[in-house]
């Protein structure tokens, strides 16, 4: 038997063609909208909608929210949604708090007699945010929590596979309170893990997974979240900025603490094993910045070239502030990740936010003791050669200039006879 739908959709029969034409006519049908007629209808619809939502908010949603709260201040508001609150715990709302949209709050009384969610004055929490409270979650004053943010002070299941398989709850030490300090902005879809403190004035970028504490007045992003910039200007006496006249501290190994000559010789021998191509890839060459101060080559050139490439900048000096030059927070996160991968190090958050120039970044890499940084430093900086005295490569040497004499061959080892 022929499928009627397929017949009407594909057949050339007059009945099928008529049915398809009627369908297209219905889909394309429209009526004019004279403004004198439609405008009053629209205004009446909007007035009825506002009245409905006003009644739902004032007489249903907000009273139910306040009935869950142990304490609430003045001007506590909600949207038209009815919030989903489960379990037994203490909900404490300050003045001028707004829970917009629908918020899910789960109190897990297994870990505490009265789990507590405390929201400070002037804070706004957006639609589809979720709080799982085993002990305590505290949100400070004037915070902005965007949609679909998830905070949980308990993972819900133990990390140990055998314990988890047995269906046991997580141990007491894995349930750790969360603290969001004042004036924090958390972007859409961020996750705040147990035991995290987000410092005052900080910004958590959308989609971030915050597993460790966030310093005050910083921007974090990524999974896991890392500091990408500071929100405060650094003082002029930047501890991360190295002076051009200060002696260089090259760390090759923990035991290299002898004189500078022995350090250079031992590091030079170790450099090829640490980074085989470092000496070939970066030549020793002095240069100068805008003020005429000497600028070291090698590693600082690596950092500068990465900044230029990531930020699409035309020029950056070794002591120029890269953020003032147009380097964005996303650029800072990418730069941090690439530097950590390249030099096999991990920047402490408090030190990373303090560096804002290529020279300061390179000094921080050296202070962290990267073997890669030491190889670059020794290969390019341990014995700098003046530009006019450095032998040119054969491709760049003028035809009239002879090649430099080859170094004398080492004496042959004496033969040993039995």
Secondary structure, DSSP 4 states (H G I P E B T S, - for coil): ---HHHHHHH--SHHHHHHHHHHHHHHT------HHHHHHHHHHHHHHHHHHHHHHIIIIIHHHHHHHEEEE-TT-EE-SSPPEEESSEEEEE-TT-EE-S--EEEE-TTS-TTEEEEE-TT-EE-TT-EEEESSEEEE-TT-EE-TT-EEESS-SS-SSHHHHHTTPPPPGGG---EEE-SS-EE-TT-EE-TT-EEPTT-EE-TT-EE-S-B-TTEEEETBTTEEEEESSPPPSS-TTSPPTTSPP---S-TT--S-HHHHHHHHHHHHHHH-TTHHHHS----EE-TT--EE--THHHHHHHHHHHHHT-S---TTS-TTTTT--HHHHHHHHHHHHHHHT----HHHHTT--SHHHHHHHHHHTT-HHHHHHHHHHHTT---TTTSPPPTTTS-TTSPPPPPPPPPPPPPP---
